[in-house]
Amino acid sequence: MKSALNNMKEDLFIKHLAQTSPYPIGLEVDRAEGIYIYDKSGKAYMDMVSGIGVSNIGHGLKQVKEALKKQIDKHLHVMVYGEFRQEAQEKFAALLSEVLPPELDTCYFVNSGTEANEAALKLAKRITGRSRLLAFIGSYHGSTHGSMSVSANESKKSAFRPLLPDVYFMRLNVFEDLDLITKDVAAVILETVQGDAGVRSASADFMKALRQRCDETGALLILDEIQCGMGRTGTLFAFEQVGIVPDILTLGKALGGGLPIGAFISSRNNMEMLTQNPVLGHITTFGGHPLPCASGHAALKYMLHQNLMAEVESKGKLIEELLSSHPKVKEIRRRGLMFAIDLENADVVQKVVYNCLENGLITFWFLSCPHSFRLAPPLTISVEEINKACMIILKEFDLL
């Protein structure tokens, strides 16, 4: 009877929910707490990818749940974004403006990271009156049409062409490519740390030169910190480590404390361009929904109060030290608690991901870096949990 019930549930999952691939993992989730996800049988899995960069504060944080319950008792959706004053939006925007540079003082909340990038591209075109966009080889900015247009993986987007015209790609850390930034360019969009490319960072010198070149030509610099922001690299925002400030910042994933939200953030003068010629230059029904705003506000307050960023580097270094000496590891690229671990080939990566899952540990792969697997545990992970997770991974390396 139990087997028949499980088969029925799997049938519902496959038949009535659209799938992203023919091979979904299919873990049947019951609950989640801390760094653990529990299946219906009660088996615990260490979440070492944070739901792909979302659960930076772990699962089931008391402060987040209390904020959500409080907001639910007040109201849910009341009006499309921007028409009514809502306390949850205002409090979250105010807190973000406190922790961001003064040039980034105005938030527009949307539904996801990809929408944040879509809107940022529109804003750049509106401000500059230009159409050309520059992105980077290795980039991933989302899978809607505009975000996909400035993402580099051709195998993921060729079936959906034509996409946005007048988009060109630069090489990361190649200074001569900065000459592609001319007075025809509306914006350059860059992940401060490229996630899907396998955790690849622009050098500080390159980012400073990029900032200078954008200033010289009037092109706007958009930094996409959807995956690498919210403490993941050891500072609240990764660009803080370089000493530059973008014209537009995009956020998502961990921004909502486990709920869906995105934001694009710029100066008040820039953001006002979306209010005129035409009015409603960007509109959204559910952007700034009070529940994700309440959750995000509570999560950010917790991160700041607990200073979760303070131990990110030491925890990341410990994981790197524990794993890097194994002969099966070809290379580890890391920023804070954001890892790409290179193995021999994609088949070996698949074995490690699935075998770790069988042994109660969730890792994952990259779309555009198949010979690597990713780790991005919650920032709340303890040293004891790090040692336990790395022991599981090392045992799987030994069996390869």
KOLBALO-16542 format. One line per 10 residues: number of its first residue (from 1); their letters; for each residue x, y, z of C-alpha. Coordinates in Angstrom, 1 decimal, decimal comma, padded with zeros to 4 digits. Layout:
N
NUM = a = X Y Z; ... $
//
This chain:
400
1 = mksalnnmke = 000,0 000,0 000,0; 002,8 002,4 000,9; 004,6 001,7 -002,4; 001,4 002,3 -004,3; 001,0 005,7 -002,5; 004,5 006,7 -003,2; 004,1 005,8 -006,9; 000,9 007,9 -007,0; 002,6 010,9 -005,5; 005,5 010,5 -008,0 $
11 = dlfikhlaqt = 003,0 010,3 -010,8; 001,4 013,5 -009,7; 004,8 015,2 -009,5; 005,8 014,1 -013,0; 002,5 014,5 -014,8; 001,1 017,7 -013,3; 004,1 019,8 -012,5; 006,3 021,1 -015,4; 009,8 019,7 -015,1; 013,1 021,5 -015,8 $
21 = spypiglevd = 014,8 018,4 -017,0; 013,9 014,7 -017,6; 015,9 013,8 -014,5; 014,5 015,7 -011,4; 016,0 014,6 -008,1; 012,5 014,1 -006,7; 013,4 014,3 -003,0; 010,1 014,4 -001,2; 010,4 017,2 001,3; 008,6 017,1 004,6 $
31 = raegiyiydk = 010,2 020,0 006,6; 013,4 021,9 007,0; 015,3 023,4 009,9; 018,7 024,9 010,3; 021,0 023,4 007,6; 018,8 020,2 007,4; 016,0 019,2 005,0; 013,9 016,2 006,1; 012,1 013,8 003,7; 008,8 012,1 004,4 $
41 = sgkaymdmvs = 010,5 009,2 006,0; 012,3 011,4 008,5; 015,7 011,1 006,9; 017,9 014,3 007,3; 019,9 015,8 004,5; 022,5 018,5 005,0; 021,7 021,3 002,7; 025,1 022,3 001,4; 023,8 024,5 -001,4; 021,2 026,6 000,4 $
51 = gigvsnighg = 018,6 025,9 -002,2; 021,0 027,4 -004,7; 022,0 030,5 -002,8; 018,7 031,2 -001,2; 018,8 030,0 002,4; 021,8 032,0 003,6; 020,3 032,1 007,2; 019,3 028,4 007,1; 015,8 027,0 007,3; 013,0 027,8 009,7 $
61 = lkqvkealkk = 014,6 030,8 011,5; 012,3 031,8 014,3; 012,5 035,5 013,7; 011,5 035,1 010,0; 008,5 032,9 010,9; 007,4 035,4 013,5; 007,6 038,3 011,1; 005,6 036,3 008,5; 002,9 035,4 011,0; 002,6 039,0 012,1 $
71 = qidkhlhvmv = 002,3 040,2 008,5; -000,3 037,5 007,6; -002,5 038,8 010,4; -002,2 042,3 009,0; -002,7 041,9 005,3; -001,5 040,1 002,1; -001,7 041,7 -001,3; -003,6 044,9 -001,4; -002,6 046,7 -004,6; -000,1 046,6 -007,5 $
81 = ygefrqeaqe = 003,4 047,8 -006,6; 003,9 051,5 -006,0; 000,3 052,8 -005,4; -000,3 052,2 -001,7; 002,1 052,7 001,2; 002,9 049,4 002,9; 004,9 049,3 006,0; 006,7 046,0 005,1; 008,1 047,6 001,9; 009,1 050,8 003,6 $
91 = kfaallsevl = 010,9 049,1 006,5; 012,8 046,8 004,2; 013,8 049,5 001,8; 015,0 051,7 004,7; 017,1 049,0 006,2; 018,7 048,2 002,8; 019,5 051,9 002,3; 021,2 052,0 005,6; 023,7 049,2 004,7; 024,3 050,3 001,1 $
101 = ppeldtcyfv = 026,4 053,3 -000,2; 024,5 056,6 -000,4; 024,5 056,4 -004,2; 022,2 053,4 -003,9; 019,4 054,8 -001,9; 016,2 053,8 -003,8; 014,9 050,2 -004,0; 012,3 048,8 -006,5; 011,1 045,4 -005,3; 010,2 042,8 -007,9 $
111 = nsgteaneaa = 009,4 039,1 -007,9; 012,8 037,5 -008,7; 016,4 038,0 -009,6; 015,7 037,7 -013,3; 013,1 040,4 -013,2; 015,5 042,6 -011,3; 018,0 042,2 -014,2; 015,3 042,8 -016,8; 014,3 046,0 -015,1; 017,9 047,1 -014,6 $
121 = lklakritgr = 018,5 046,8 -018,3; 015,4 048,8 -019,1; 016,5 051,5 -016,6; 019,9 051,8 -018,1; 018,4 052,2 -021,6; 016,0 054,8 -020,3; 018,7 056,8 -018,5; 021,2 056,8 -021,3; 019,0 056,8 -024,4; 021,3 054,1 -025,8 $
131 = srllafigsy = 020,6 050,5 -026,8; 023,9 048,6 -026,7; 024,5 046,2 -023,8; 027,7 044,5 -022,8; 027,9 041,3 -020,7; 030,7 038,8 -020,0; 031,6 035,4 -021,2; 030,5 032,9 -018,5; 027,7 035,1 -017,3; 024,3 033,9 -016,1 $
141 = hgsthgsmsv = 021,6 036,6 -015,4; 018,4 034,6 -015,6; 016,2 032,8 -018,1; 013,6 035,4 -019,2; 014,2 036,9 -022,6; 016,2 040,0 -021,6; 018,2 038,3 -018,9; 018,9 035,4 -021,2; 020,1 037,8 -023,9; 022,9 039,0 -021,6 $
151 = saneskksaf = 023,8 035,4 -020,4; 026,6 033,7 -022,2; 025,7 030,0 -022,5; 024,6 029,7 -026,1; 023,4 026,1 -025,7; 020,8 027,3 -023,2; 019,5 030,1 -025,3; 019,9 029,2 -029,0; 016,4 027,5 -029,1; 014,8 030,8 -028,0 $
161 = rpllpdvyfm = 016,3 033,2 -030,5; 015,8 035,9 -031,6; 016,7 037,6 -028,3; 017,6 041,2 -027,6; 019,7 042,8 -030,4; 022,8 044,8 -029,9; 024,2 042,6 -027,1; 028,0 041,8 -027,0; 030,2 039,9 -024,7; 033,6 040,7 -023,1 $
171 = rlnvfedldl = 036,2 038,5 -021,6; 036,5 038,6 -017,8; 039,8 040,2 -016,6; 040,9 041,0 -020,1; 041,7 044,7 -019,9; 041,8 045,3 -023,7; 038,2 044,3 -023,9; 037,3 047,4 -021,9; 037,7 049,2 -025,2; 034,4 047,7 -026,2 $
181 = itkdvaavil = 032,8 050,1 -023,8; 032,0 053,1 -026,0; 029,6 056,0 -025,9; 027,1 053,7 -027,7; 026,8 051,4 -024,7; 023,9 051,8 -022,3; 025,2 049,4 -019,7; 027,7 046,8 -018,8; 026,3 044,0 -016,6; 028,5 041,8 -014,5 $
191 = etvqgdagvr = 028,1 039,3 -011,8; 030,5 040,5 -009,1; 031,2 036,8 -008,7; 030,2 034,6 -011,7; 028,2 031,8 -010,2; 027,2 029,5 -013,0; 030,6 029,8 -014,7; 032,0 028,0 -011,6; 032,7 030,8 -009,1; 035,0 033,0 -011,2 $
201 = sasadfmkal = 035,7 036,5 -010,0; 036,9 039,7 -011,6; 040,1 041,0 -010,1; 039,9 044,1 -008,1; 042,1 045,9 -010,6; 039,8 044,9 -013,5; 036,7 046,0 -011,6; 038,3 049,4 -010,9; 039,3 049,8 -014,5; 035,8 048,7 -015,6 $
211 = rqrcdetgal = 034,2 051,4 -013,2; 036,6 054,0 -014,7; 035,8 053,1 -018,3; 032,1 053,3 -017,6; 032,5 056,7 -016,1; 034,5 057,9 -019,1; 031,9 056,8 -021,6; 028,7 057,4 -019,7; 027,8 053,7 -019,7; 026,1 052,5 -016,6 $
221 = lildeiqcgm = 027,6 049,6 -014,5; 025,1 047,0 -013,4; 026,4 044,6 -010,8; 024,4 041,4 -010,4; 024,7 040,2 -006,8; 021,7 037,9 -007,0; 023,7 034,9 -006,0; 026,9 036,3 -004,4; 025,2 039,0 -002,3; 023,6 039,0 001,2 $
231 = grtgtlfafe = 026,8 037,9 003,0; 027,7 035,0 000,8; 031,3 036,2 000,1; 032,0 037,5 003,7; 030,7 041,0 003,3; 027,1 041,9 002,9; 027,7 042,8 -000,7; 030,7 041,4 -002,7; 031,4 044,8 -004,4; 032,4 046,2 -001,0 $
241 = qvgivpdilt = 035,6 044,2 -001,2; 036,7 046,0 -004,3; 036,0 049,6 -003,3; 033,7 050,5 -006,2; 030,0 051,3 -006,4; 027,7 050,2 -009,3; 025,2 052,5 -010,9; 022,5 049,8 -010,5; 022,6 046,8 -008,1; 020,4 043,7 -008,6 $
251 = lgkalggglp = 019,6 041,4 -005,8; 017,5 038,2 -005,3; 017,8 034,7 -004,0; 018,8 035,2 -000,3; 017,3 038,7 -000,2; 013,9 037,3 000,9; 015,0 035,1 003,7; 013,5 032,1 002,0; 010,6 033,8 000,1; 010,6 034,9 -003,5 $
261 = igafissrnn = 011,7 038,5 -004,1; 014,2 040,5 -006,2; 015,2 044,2 -006,2; 017,0 046,6 -008,4; 018,5 049,5 -006,6; 020,0 052,8 -007,8; 019,9 056,5 -007,0; 016,7 058,4 -006,6; 017,4 060,5 -009,7; 018,0 057,4 -011,8 $
271 = memltqnpvl = 014,9 055,6 -010,5; 012,6 058,6 -011,2; 013,3 058,0 -014,9; 010,9 055,1 -014,7; 008,0 057,4 -013,6; 007,9 059,6 -016,7; 008,0 059,4 -020,5; 006,3 057,0 -020,1; 004,8 056,8 -016,7; 004,8 053,2 -015,3 $
281 = ghittfgghp = 008,1 052,5 -017,0; 008,3 049,3 -015,0; 005,3 047,8 -013,4; 004,6 044,7 -011,4; 001,5 043,3 -009,7; 003,2 041,2 -007,0; 006,5 043,0 -006,7; 007,1 044,1 -003,1; 004,6 041,7 -001,8; 004,4 042,3 002,0 $
291 = lpcasghaal = 005,3 038,7 003,0; 008,7 038,5 001,2; 009,4 042,1 002,4; 008,6 041,2 006,0; 010,7 038,0 005,7; 013,6 039,8 004,0; 013,6 042,5 006,6; 013,7 040,0 009,4; 016,4 037,9 007,7; 018,6 041,0 007,1 $
301 = kymlhqnlma = 018,2 042,2 010,7; 019,2 038,8 011,9; 022,3 038,7 009,7; 023,4 042,1 010,9; 022,6 041,5 014,6; 024,4 038,1 014,6; 027,2 039,4 012,3; 027,0 036,3 010,2; 029,5 037,6 007,7; 032,3 037,7 010,3 $
311 = eveskgklie = 033,0 033,9 010,1; 032,2 033,3 006,5; 035,8 033,5 005,4; 037,1 031,2 008,1; 034,4 028,7 007,5; 035,0 028,7 003,8; 038,8 028,3 004,3; 038,1 025,3 006,6; 036,0 023,6 003,9; 038,7 024,3 001,3 $
321 = ellsshpkvk = 041,4 023,0 003,5; 039,5 019,8 004,2; 038,7 019,0 000,6; 041,6 020,5 -001,5; 044,2 017,9 -000,5; 042,3 014,9 -001,9; 043,8 013,7 -005,2; 040,4 013,6 -006,9; 040,1 017,3 -006,6; 041,6 019,2 -009,6 $
331 = eirrrglmfa = 040,9 022,7 -008,4; 038,7 024,6 -005,9; 037,5 028,1 -006,7; 036,0 029,9 -003,7; 034,7 033,3 -002,6; 033,6 033,1 001,1; 031,2 030,2 001,3; 030,7 030,0 -002,5; 032,5 027,0 -004,0; 033,2 025,3 -007,4 $
341 = idlenadvvq = 035,1 022,0 -007,0; 036,6 020,7 -010,2; 036,7 016,9 -010,7; 037,9 014,8 -013,6; 034,8 015,1 -015,7; 031,0 015,5 -015,7; 030,4 011,8 -015,1; 032,4 011,9 -011,9; 030,6 015,0 -010,8; 027,2 013,2 -011,3 $
351 = kvvyncleng = 028,4 010,3 -009,2; 029,5 012,5 -006,4; 026,2 014,5 -006,4; 024,0 011,5 -006,4; 026,1 009,4 -003,9; 026,3 012,3 -001,5; 022,5 012,6 -001,7; 022,1 008,9 -000,8; 024,3 009,6 002,2; 022,3 012,6 003,4 $
361 = litfwflscp = 024,1 015,5 001,9; 022,9 017,8 -000,8; 025,4 019,2 -003,3; 024,6 020,3 -006,9; 026,1 021,0 -010,3; 026,4 024,0 -012,6; 024,6 024,6 -015,8; 027,7 025,9 -017,6; 030,6 024,2 -015,7; 029,8 020,4 -015,9 $
371 = hsfrlapplt = 033,1 019,2 -014,5; 032,5 021,0 -011,2; 030,0 020,6 -008,4; 028,9 023,4 -006,1; 028,8 024,0 -002,4; 027,2 027,1 -000,8; 026,0 026,1 002,7; 024,0 028,4 004,9; 026,2 031,0 006,6; 024,9 029,6 009,9 $
381 = isveeinkac = 026,7 026,3 009,4; 028,8 025,3 012,4; 032,4 024,0 012,4; 031,1 020,6 013,6; 028,6 020,5 010,7; 031,4 021,5 008,3; 033,5 018,6 009,5; 030,6 016,2 009,2; 029,8 017,3 005,6; 033,3 017,2 004,4 $
391 = miilkefdll = 033,8 013,7 005,8; 030,8 012,5 003,7; 032,2 014,2 000,6; 035,7 012,8 001,2; 034,3 009,3 001,6; 032,6 009,7 -001,8; 035,9 010,9 -003,3; 037,6 007,7 -002,0; 035,1 005,5 -003,7; 035,6 007,1 -007,1 $
//
